[in-house]
Amino acid sequence: MLTAGQSLLRLTVRRIGQAAITLLLVLVVVFLLAHMAPGDPLSGSGDGESFHRISPQREQAIRDLYHLDEPLHRQFILWFGDLARGDLGRSFNDRTPVRDKILQRLPITFGLNLFALVFMISLAVPLGALAAWRPGSALDRWAGASTYGLYAIPVFWAGLLLQILFAVRLGWLPLYGIAGPDAQQLSWWLRMADRAAHLVLPVACLGYGGLAYLSRFVRANLLEGAQAEVKRAARARGLSEWSVVVRHGFRQAAVPMLTLAGFILPALVGGSVIVEEIFAIPGLGRLFVNAVFQRDIPVIMALTLLSGTATLAGILLADLGYLVLDPRVRRG
Amino acid sequence: MASRGRLPRPLVAGLLLLAVISAAGLAAPWVTADPSGIDLRQVLKPPSSQHWLGTDGLGRDLASRVIHGTRVSLAVGLLSALLALLAGIPLGAAAGYMGGVADGIISRLMEAVLCFPALLLLLALLAAGPGWLRSFPDIVQLAAVIALTAWIPIARYLRGEFLHLVGSDLVAAARASGAGHLRIVFRHLLPAALTPVLVTAAFTVAGAITLEAAISFIGLGIQPPTPSWGGLLTEARHHVDKAWWLALFPGLALFLTVLASNLAGEGLRDWLDPEKTPE
């Protein structure tokens, strides 16, 4: 017989092992993606135009830099070694280290996503709680239908309409960018206000799609948490309907909420690509789109890999959290 | 147990809407003006009796461009779903029925692909993918790359169903009567799981249409002058300060199509799953 501690350890190790295999596959996917591409750094940006004018020595130097003469599996191992040292290679476009390009833009995308997440949670949790309070009521149905409709609205359409309404027609908010032209001359407070005004539309665009998913999730978990027996016990202690749902429901819902990390993260990253493109925000999404058009393979690889591993880490942490927090999983 | 009985309202609404949209798309060449007919005297005109949805920056009729865009969206959506079914059914069935190593490999592969945000992976594939991919027409290229991620929900569902059914009396009885593996899979397991798989495919269509529009919006999908909803919205960005109709109508068509597919899928699921049907 295994003790609870041993089986928890075994399950944890097994889950981490699975994640390691998945990570390897993620790496292989990204690597093969780049190596299927026609052309190499020597054939320009992959559009068939080559620099034949460079000297043979220079060409050899470039071949060595990108390990082009090695067999494929050696290239993979070399690439992996570089990655392990934190070296993401150099951009084909301007030969600057990809890592610097990413670190420069990461704070912008990170901030944007953080605000979007806060926006999403602060709307979805109360909405879900209100819907769970009186399941089947007009309020519940209205919240369900409207978030469902929102979910079907493509983000690039919403972005355009919001721009037309709030920036062009009403003139309340800036059309795009992250700072006004005179932002540098403003005092700190005004500069923050300017930044906030620029963020309103992008954050709303990035966050609204997840509302349906998240509020439904909150509602379903609250309802499950407030099942008959729990409810009856709580009601017997003289608690009101509202506090039964909210106090007892949320405690039980905390665990399943963890699994959301694995769903929301990829959605936000995918959304950033479009939102940054619409609102001309100089973050990672824009970097990616530009790299895609310039066929800047190292940048494409690095960003694809980054989003893949970040999601994998999110899913893994959620699963491990589940193992630790919910004794029922361990029994399985 | 509730009977299937009356069709749920979302299903009826979704199917009706889809029927109207498909009919418009199919009839496009006969009911609309030339979507590429340039008329420089009619540039950026708001909706009027002559041009119901207005005109674009080259004086082309927006209504006929939106209706022609339906063809692209539906073609990509249906073809992606078909390819996703062709890949997802065998892989999911193999993982669920065989278990063990096969299941391990297929499951890790699904997990790995799901780690990538679909839009990012597809854009990377279209930009860096193999050269031969580009020799296909835009629509086929897009459907193929979209199917590379869209097979997963189908395979996942089927894997779960099969894992559950393999241990059941259904399979034990078939095996006892001397049925081989292929016969068990094709005659006993697949028919039992097929309808929910088709429901998943309805959502696949909706997802594929959105992805196609997103890719075309970024500029890597359907190339002009072929009108696609995503491409029309990109054109609208150039006139965001003076032509609201260019942004409103293509997006509205996209929204209604996606909504209709989702409603049809959801309605179908409720209809087929009597336990969930609220009475």
Interface residues (C-beta under 8 A of the other chain):
Chain A: Q18 I21 T22 L25 V26 V29 L33 A34 M36 A37 P38 G46 Y148 G149 Y151 A152 I153 P154 V155 F156 W157 L160 L161 Q163 I164 V168 L175 P266 A267 V269 G270 V273 I274 E277 I278 F288 V289 A291 V292 F293 R295 I297 I300 L303 T304 S307 G308 T309 T311 L312 I315
Chain B: R108 L109 E111 A112 V113 L114 C115 F116 P117 A118 L119 L120 L121 L123 A124 L125 L126 A127 A128 G129 P130 G131 A206 T210 A213 A214 F217 I218 G219 L220 G230 L233 A236 R237 V240 D241 W244 A247 L248 P250 G251 L252 L254 F255 V258 L259 N262
